[in-house]
Amino acid sequence: MSLFKNTFAVVLTTAVLSCVGTFYFSKLYFKKNPVGLTSTTHTAQSSNCTYKIKRLKGFQYIQPLQFAEPEDESISYAAVKSQLIGLIESYKNSGIISSASIYLRDFEKGNWTCINPNESFHPGSLMKVPMLITYLKMEEKNPGTLNKRLILAQRPSGFPEQIYTAKQIETGKAYTVSELLKYMIQYSDNYATFLLHENVDKAQYNTTYTAIGLPVPNIYDRNFAITSKAYSTFFKILYNGGYLSFEHSEYAMELLSRSEFSKGFEAGFPAGTPLVHKFGEWGDGQGVNQLHESGLVYINGSAYLLTIMTSGKDSNKLPDVVASISQMVYNNLNKSVIPNNSFSMARIKNFLAQRDI
């Protein structure tokens, strides 16, 4: 009985001390690290570094954290940034691309860098990610949305031609929303996307953009454009689980991990590299073509967000550009990796020489 009393006393004392310690630690922490609840975006000073803190709006009492990252680019990425700028310039000088932009962020340390941050591009099929997010938010508000069945009566005329496509839905056949999301993301099917867009909650679709601080686009606007850094916000909110529930954030990322596009990131990374990604293509029909890819690559337990946007005359040459940039990023982030010789600098020079450029 005495032993029981002594044990109980120790446990009780430990619990009380833990509570007191937690109270004073929390008080000290929030005194040093104030978090504003009245603004969507603000900065916080820590040591000599200024942080940008982005919170989701639209709630009455809470503002979920979207992300927090340093305002300034990390000097630790200075070397890889210099190499990437050189690579982009070589492609521009060769005439293979007219412009390119890259956004890179480390989720573990918060380091980031961006090349040509002010250049914007038509996102093309990258727009399918916010559509995915919208439908998952609709499911959260109205359970059963993913099981709703939709039918494409006929294929719309004047639809943009896809260069990179796999499976497509059939007309006159019923598909559940979850099946259509699979076709839209895994196979990048424009017809599934069209059907989903025709039935989406327009107000919720607009909120997907406004809630994270982005302007609402007109997806039919041929001149709509977005920067690589701005677009990366969609993958940030999925990885951080700050907009959708954890369950639906994971659902979205798992679906994105099945993307069958293999000519960009997958060609630049070693085989088997864990990857969550989506590509987008666009052309004006007059000789300007664009190819982009955005997503997360997992290296040694860490996640990196990479968005690459490119523009050039020949759409067939752009996948190699995305792949070579991806490979250069990977080899700089993981110095122990064996270089992928299929996308070494020597092969890039060979690639240019073979085309008499």
VOROTOR-831850 format. One record per residue (C-alpha): residue number from 1; residue in one letter; z, y negated, x. Coordinates in steps of 0.1 Angstrom, whole numbers. Layout:
VOROTOR-831850
   num   residu       w       v       u
   NUM        a       Z       Y       X
...
//
This chain:
VOROTOR-831850
   num   residu       w       v       u
     1        m       0       0       0
     2        s       8     -23      29
     3        l     -25     -16      45
     4        f     -43     -24      12
     5        k     -24     -57       9
     6        n     -33     -66      45
     7        t     -69     -57      40
     8        f     -71     -77       8
     9        a     -55    -107      25
    10        v     -80    -106      53
    11        v    -109    -104      29
    12        l     -95    -133       8
    13        t     -89    -154      38
    14        t    -124    -148      51
    15        a    -140    -157      18
    16        v    -120    -189      15
    17        l    -129    -200      51
    18        s    -166    -191      45
    19        c    -167    -213      14
    20        v    -150    -242      31
    21        g    -172    -238      61
    22        t    -203    -237      40
    23        f    -192    -268      21
    24        y    -187    -289      52
    25        f    -218    -275      69
    26        s    -239    -284      38
    27        k    -223    -318      36
    28        l    -231    -325      73
    29        y    -266    -310      70
    30        f    -277    -331      40
    31        k    -261    -362      55
    32        k    -284    -358      85
    33        n    -314    -344      66
    34        p    -317    -363      33
    35        v    -342    -350       9
    36        g    -356    -375     -16
    37        l    -361    -362     -51
    38        t    -379    -392     -65
    39        s    -411    -391     -45
    40        t    -438    -366     -41
    41        t    -444    -373      -5
    42        h    -421    -388      21
    43        t    -414    -387      58
    44        a    -382    -377      75
    45        q    -372    -385     111
    46        s    -358    -357     132
    47        s    -351    -364     169
    48        n    -384    -381     181
    49        c    -406    -364     156
    50        t    -416    -377     121
    51        y    -421    -350      95
    52        k    -442    -352      63
    53        i    -425    -336      34
    54        k    -447    -327       4
    55        r    -432    -318     -29
    56        l    -448    -306     -61
    57        k    -445    -330     -91
    58        g    -447    -324    -128
    59        f    -412    -311    -134
    60        q    -382    -329    -150
    61        y    -354    -318    -127
    62        i    -369    -301     -97
    63        q    -396    -308     -71
    64        p    -405    -276     -53
    65        l    -413    -279     -16
    66        q    -450    -275      -9
    67        f    -448    -279      28
    68        a    -431    -298      56
    69        e    -449    -305      89
    70        p    -450    -330     117
    71        e    -470    -361     110
    72        d    -486    -360     145
    73        e    -508    -332     159
    74        s    -491    -309     183
    75        i    -497    -314     220
    76        s    -494    -276     224
    77        y    -529    -274     208
    78        a    -544    -299     231
    79        a    -562    -273     252
    80        v    -577    -253     224
    81        k    -587    -285     206
    82        s    -606    -297     237
    83        q    -624    -263     240
    84        l    -633    -264     203
    85        i    -646    -299     205
    86        g    -668    -288     234
    87        l    -680    -258     214
    88        i    -689    -279     184
    89        e    -707    -304     206
    90        s    -728    -276     222
    91        y    -739    -265     188
    92        k    -746    -300     177
    93        n    -767    -307     208
    94        s    -786    -275     202
    95        g    -794    -286     167
    96        i    -778    -255     151
    97        i    -752    -277     133
    98        s    -751    -313     123
    99        s    -714    -315     118
   100        a    -683    -293     117
   101        s    -646    -297     110
   102        i    -616    -275     119
   103        y    -580    -275     106
   104        l    -555    -252     123
   105        r    -518    -248     115
   106        d    -490    -225     127
   107        f    -466    -216      98
   108        e    -439    -204     122
   109        k    -435    -236     143
   110        g    -453    -261     120
   111        n    -477    -271     148
   112        w    -512    -283     137
   113        t    -544    -299     148
   114        c    -576    -311     132
   115        i    -610    -318     146
   116        n    -632    -343     128
   117        p    -606    -348     100
   118        n    -626    -375      82
   119        e    -657    -354      78
   120        s    -660    -339      43
   121        f    -682    -311      29
   122        h    -691    -296      -4
   123        p    -667    -267      -7
   124        g    -691    -243     -25
   125        s    -673    -210     -33
   126        l    -641    -222     -18
   127        m    -636    -238     -52
   128        k    -629    -203     -65
   129        v    -594    -203     -50
   130        p    -581    -231     -72
   131        m    -597    -214    -102
   132        l    -577    -182     -92
   133        i    -545    -203     -89
   134        t    -551    -218    -123
   135        y    -555    -185    -141
   136        l    -524    -171    -125
   137        k    -505    -202    -136
   138        m    -519    -196    -171
   139        e    -506    -161    -170
   140        e    -471    -174    -161
   141        k    -471    -197    -191
   142        n    -489    -173    -215
   143        p    -482    -137    -204
   144        g    -512    -115    -213
   145        t    -538    -140    -201
   146        l    -550    -116    -174
   147        n    -556     -89    -200
   148        k    -578    -111    -222
   149        r    -614     -97    -224
   150        l    -644    -120    -219
   151        i    -682    -113    -222
   152        l    -710    -131    -205
   153        a    -737    -133    -233
   154        q    -764    -144    -209
   155        r    -768    -156    -174
   156        p    -769    -194    -172
   157        s    -802    -209    -160
   158        g    -805    -232    -130
   159        f    -775    -215    -113
   160        p    -772    -221     -75
   161        e    -787    -193     -55
   162        q    -762    -172     -35
   163        i    -771    -160       0
   164        y    -740    -140       6
   165        t    -731    -119     -25
   166        a    -721     -84     -33
   167        k    -714     -71     -68
   168        q    -720     -91    -100
   169        i    -708     -87    -136
   170        e    -733     -75    -162
   171        t    -743     -94    -193
   172        g    -730     -81    -226
   173        k    -702     -62    -211
   174        a    -665     -70    -216
   175        y    -643     -77    -186
   176        t    -606     -85    -185
   177        v    -597    -118    -168
   178        s    -580     -98    -139
   179        e    -613     -79    -134
   180        l    -633    -112    -134
   181        l    -609    -127    -108
   182        k    -616     -96     -86
   183        y    -654    -102     -89
   184        m    -649    -139     -82
   185        i    -627    -135     -51
   186        q    -636    -102     -36
   187        y    -673    -103     -43
   188        s    -677    -141     -47
   189        d    -696    -136     -79
   190        n    -708    -169     -94
   191        y    -714    -154    -128
   192        a    -678    -142    -131
   193        t    -667    -177    -119
   194        f    -689    -193    -146
   195        l    -674    -172    -173
   196        l    -639    -179    -161
   197        h    -646    -216    -159
   198        e    -660    -216    -195
   199        n    -627    -202    -208
   200        v    -602    -219    -185
   201        d    -575    -242    -198
   202        k    -590    -275    -186
   203        a    -557    -293    -186
   204        q    -541    -266    -164
   205        y    -571    -266    -141
   206        n    -567    -303    -136
   207        t    -530    -299    -130
   208        t    -537    -274    -102
   209        y    -552    -304     -82
   210        t    -530    -333     -94
   211        a    -497    -313     -89
   212        i    -505    -309     -52
   213        g    -518    -344     -47
   214        l    -556    -338     -47
   215        p    -582    -355     -70
   216        v    -596    -335     -98
   217        p    -632    -325     -90
   218        n    -663    -321    -111
   219        i    -675    -287    -100
   220        y    -710    -295    -112
   221        d    -712    -326     -91
   222        r    -736    -319     -62
   223        n    -721    -347     -42
   224        f    -684    -335     -45
   225        a    -669    -332     -10
   226        i    -635    -324       5
   227        t    -621    -324      40
   228        s    -609    -292      59
   229        k    -573    -305      59
   230        a    -572    -314      22
   231        y    -587    -280      12
   232        s    -562    -262      34
   233        t    -535    -273       9
   234        f    -544    -245     -15
   235        f    -536    -218      11
   236        k    -504    -237      21
   237        i    -490    -235     -15
   238        l    -500    -198     -18
   239        y    -483    -189      15
   240        n    -452    -210       8
   241        g    -450    -198     -28
   242        g    -442    -233     -40
   243        y    -465    -236     -70
   244        l    -470    -201     -84
   245        s    -442    -175     -87
   246        f    -436    -154     -56
   247        e    -451    -125     -75
   248        h    -483    -143     -84
   249        s    -486    -160     -50
   250        e    -485    -125     -35
   251        y    -510    -113     -61
   252        a    -535    -141     -51
   253        m    -531    -134     -14
   254        e    -536     -97     -18
   255        l    -568    -103     -38
   256        l    -580    -127     -11
   257        s    -573    -101      16
   258        r    -601     -80       0
   259        s    -629    -106       5
   260        e    -660     -87      15
   261        f    -675    -115      35
   262        s    -675    -102      71
   263        k    -699    -125      90
   264        g    -674    -153      98
   265        f    -637    -148     105
   266        e    -640    -110     105
   267        a    -668    -111     131
   268        g    -647    -134     154
   269        f    -614    -116     152
   270        p    -607     -81     166
   271        a    -613     -53     142
   272        g    -583     -46     119
   273        t    -568     -81     123
   274        p    -548     -88      91
   275        l    -566    -115      72
   276        v    -565    -134      39
   277        h    -596    -156      34
   278        k    -624    -170      13
   279        f    -658    -184      23
   280        g    -680    -210       7
   281        e    -717    -217       9
   282        w    -737    -247      -3
   283        g    -772    -261       1
   284        d    -790    -291     -13
   285        g    -824    -274     -14
   286        q    -838    -299      10
   287        g    -828    -284      43
   288        v    -791    -291      44
   289        n    -769    -260      43
   290        q    -732    -255      47
   291        l    -710    -226      53
   292        h    -672    -227      54
   293        e    -643    -203      56
   294        s    -606    -208      51
   295        g    -576    -185      52
   296        l    -547    -170      71
   297        v    -548    -148     102
   298        y    -517    -128     112
   299        i    -511    -125     149
   300        n    -480    -107     162
   301        g    -460    -113     131
   302        s    -470    -150     128
   303        a    -493    -166     103
   304        y    -519    -192     112
   305        l    -539    -212      87
   306        l    -575    -218      98
   307        t    -602    -237      79
   308        i    -637    -242      93
   309        m    -664    -262      77
   310        t    -699    -264      90
   311        s    -733    -280      81
   312        g    -767    -273      95
   313        k    -804    -267      87
   314        d    -806    -230      91
   315        s    -780    -211      69
   316        n    -787    -179      89
   317        k    -772    -194     120
   318        l    -740    -208     105
   319        p    -721    -175     103
   320        d    -723    -171     141
   321        v    -709    -206     145
   322        v    -679    -198     122
   323        a    -673    -165     141
   324        s    -674    -180     175
   325        i    -650    -207     165
   326        s    -627    -181     150
   327        q    -628    -160     182
   328        m    -620    -190     204
   329        v    -590    -199     182
   330        y    -578    -163     182
   331        n    -579    -159     220
   332        n    -560    -191     225
   333        l    -533    -182     200
   334        n    -529    -147     214
   335        k    -534    -148     252
   336        s    -528    -111     255
   337        v    -557    -101     233
   338        i    -587     -86     250
   339        p    -616    -110     245
   340        n    -642    -100     219
   341        n    -673    -100     242
   342        s    -696    -101     212
   343        f    -686    -137     208
   344        s    -679    -148     244
   345        m    -691    -181     257
   346        a    -717    -162     277
   347        r    -731    -148     244
   348        i    -731    -182     228
   349        k    -752    -197     257
   350        n    -775    -166     254
   351        f    -777    -172     217
   352        l    -789    -208     223
   353        a    -813    -198     251
   354        q    -831    -171     230
   355        r    -840    -198     205
   356        d    -856    -220     231
   357        i    -831    -248     223
//
